[in-house]
Amino acid sequence: MMATDRPGVLDYLDLWALRLVKARRQKFADDSGFYDTFFEAGDVEKYLGDVRNSVRLARVAEVYRTLFGAGSARVADVGCGLGVVLRFLPPGADYVGIEYSGHSLALARGAHPGRKARFEQGGFPHLPLEAASVDLAICLEVVEHVADDRTAFEELARVVRPGGHLLVSVPGHYYWPDYMRLIGHYRHYRGDGLARLLAESGFRVVRRFPQFHGFWRVYHYFYLVLKAVEMVVRRLGARDFSILATPFYRAIARRIEAALARRGQADDRDSTYVLARREPPPAA
């Protein structure tokens, strides 16, 4: 279900910018080494500091509130990284984070003091969960890293109870083969292709969240400029300086959140960030 639009000028610019950013990335002999470089201690706050992540993860809180109110529900966060999703769930949520990387998992276990949560090492094609044991599975920016995405969605269908839900996001912009080497992406998706793949696995899309692709693309280049400024300041001696923690950036982030809220929440047919319902099996 790969995105197949012809590349435009900005798609080429995306590729070259990523090549530049990843120019010094270490080569690894296996996936474990690759994914063990994704996170380090303290990255939870850095991750949440980027307005792109806070806006995307606000959907988690919205979906949970819509489905379960303030009640308790079993949530499986597949490919949880540092377990940042936990920050957007109410205290009553029964949370289990599943992560492939043992390094990231160890960091996640110490990153959320005071929160009741369980973290397990594992991944596709066999998740460490019983069949039909999950009310809400969350799988954000994970499946594009899996060689067999159809099997991955079938495994998600196995662990979500009939009538339960899956909140999933995958990249929707143009795919370059270089993305496999640079960021471990096997493919990107189109909205209709993602919906078909979900349907074939037993899910029905019930909501497509607007993704504001054009807006975030402009923001991405602005962000790269900010990170370049951060690098210069650090080389001048302020080694702990973070542009995302400055009042300047926080003011911009608040303006972005307000602007996107004003643009509304209409269903986006091309969205690759969707909520899907696990359909009950056909009656015999």
Residue pairs with C-beta under 8 A, 6 or more apart in sequence:
1 149
1 187
1 189
1 190
1 193
1 194
1 196
1 197
2 175
2 187
2 188
2 189
2 193
3 171
3 172
3 173
3 174
3 175
3 187
3 188
3 189
3 190
3 193
4 190
5 174
7 174
7 176
8 174
10 217
11 173
11 174
11 176
13 221
14 173
14 174
14 217
14 220
15 176
15 178
17 221
17 224
18 178
18 179
18 182
18 183
19 178
19 182
21 224
22 182
22 183
25 37
25 182
26 33
26 37
28 34
28 37
31 100
31 184
32 100
32 101
32 102
34 184
35 100
35 101
35 103
35 104
35 184
36 101
36 102
36 103
36 104
38 81
38 101
38 104
39 81
39 82
39 101
39 103
39 104
39 107
40 107
41 107
43 82
43 107
44 82
44 84
44 87
44 111
46 242
46 244
47 53
47 82
47 84
48 54
48 57
48 84
48 87
49 242
49 244
49 245
49 249
50 223
50 244
51 219
51 252
51 253
51 256
51 257
52 216
52 219
52 223
53 84
54 253
54 257
55 256
55 257
55 260
56 140
56 169
56 273
57 84
57 85
57 87
57 88
57 140
58 88
59 167
59 209
59 273
60 85
60 88
60 89
60 138
60 167
61 88
61 89
63 136
63 165
63 167
63 275
64 73
64 75
64 88
64 89
64 90
64 93
64 136
65 90
67 73
67 135
67 136
67 165
68 135
68 136
70 90
70 92
71 92
72 92
72 93
72 94
73 93
73 94
73 135
73 136
74 94
74 96
74 133
74 134
74 135
74 136
75 85
75 89
75 93
75 94
75 95
75 96
75 134
75 135
75 136
75 137
75 138
76 96
76 98
76 127
76 129
76 134
76 136
76 137
76 138
76 159
77 83
77 85
77 86
77 95
77 96
77 97
77 98
77 138
78 98
78 123
78 127
78 137
78 138
78 139
78 142
78 156
79 98
79 99
79 100
79 123
79 139
79 140
79 141
79 142
79 145
80 97
80 98
80 99
80 108
80 119
81 99
81 104
81 108
82 104
82 107
82 108
82 111
83 95
83 97
83 99
83 108
83 111
83 112
83 117
83 119
85 95
85 97
85 138
85 140
86 95
86 97
86 112
86 115
86 117
87 112
89 95
91 115
91 116
95 115
95 116
95 117
95 118
96 117
96 118
96 119
96 120
96 129
97 105
97 108
97 117
97 118
97 119
97 120
98 119
98 120
98 121
98 122
98 123
98 127
98 128
98 129
99 105
99 108
99 119
99 120
99 121
99 122
99 123
100 121
100 122
100 123
102 121
105 119
105 120
105 121
108 119
109 119
120 128
121 128
122 128
124 146
124 148
124 151
124 152
124 155
125 148
125 151
125 152
125 155
126 155
127 155
127 156
127 158
127 159
129 159
130 159
131 158
131 159
132 158
132 159
132 160
132 161
132 162
132 164
133 159
133 161
134 159
134 160
134 161
134 164
135 160
135 161
135 164
135 165
136 160
136 164
136 165
136 166
136 167
137 156
137 159
137 160
137 164
137 165
137 166
137 167
138 166
138 167
138 168
139 156
139 166
139 167
139 168
139 169
140 167
140 168
140 169
141 169
141 170
141 171
143 149
143 152
143 153
143 168
143 170
144 170
144 171
144 185
144 186
144 187
144 188
144 189
145 184
145 185
145 186
146 152
146 186
147 186
149 186
149 187
149 197
150 197
150 200
150 201
153 197
153 198
153 200
153 201
153 203
154 201
154 202
156 166
156 168
156 201
156 203
157 201
157 202
157 203
157 278
160 166
160 278
161 278
162 278
162 279
162 280
162 281
163 277
163 278
163 280
164 277
164 278
165 206
165 275
165 276
165 277
165 278
166 198
166 203
166 275
166 276
166 277
166 278
167 274
167 275
167 276
168 194
168 198
168 273
168 274
168 276
169 272
169 273
169 274
170 188
170 189
170 194
170 272
171 185
171 188
171 189
171 272
172 188
172 189
172 190
172 191
172 211
172 213
172 270
172 271
172 272
173 188
173 213
173 217
174 188
175 185
175 187
175 188
179 185
179 188
180 186
189 272
190 270
190 272
191 208
191 268
191 269
191 270
191 271
191 272
191 274
192 269
192 270
194 272
194 274
195 205
195 274
198 204
198 205
198 274
198 276
199 205
202 278
202 279
203 276
203 277
203 278
203 279
204 276
204 277
204 279
205 274
205 275
205 276
206 275
206 276
206 277
207 267
207 274
207 275
208 267
208 268
208 269
208 271
208 273
208 274
209 265
209 268
209 271
209 273
209 274
209 275
210 263
210 264
210 265
210 266
210 267
210 268
210 271
211 268
211 271
211 272
211 273
212 260
212 263
215 260
219 256
226 243
226 249
227 243
229 243
230 241
230 242
230 243
233 241
233 243
234 241
243 249
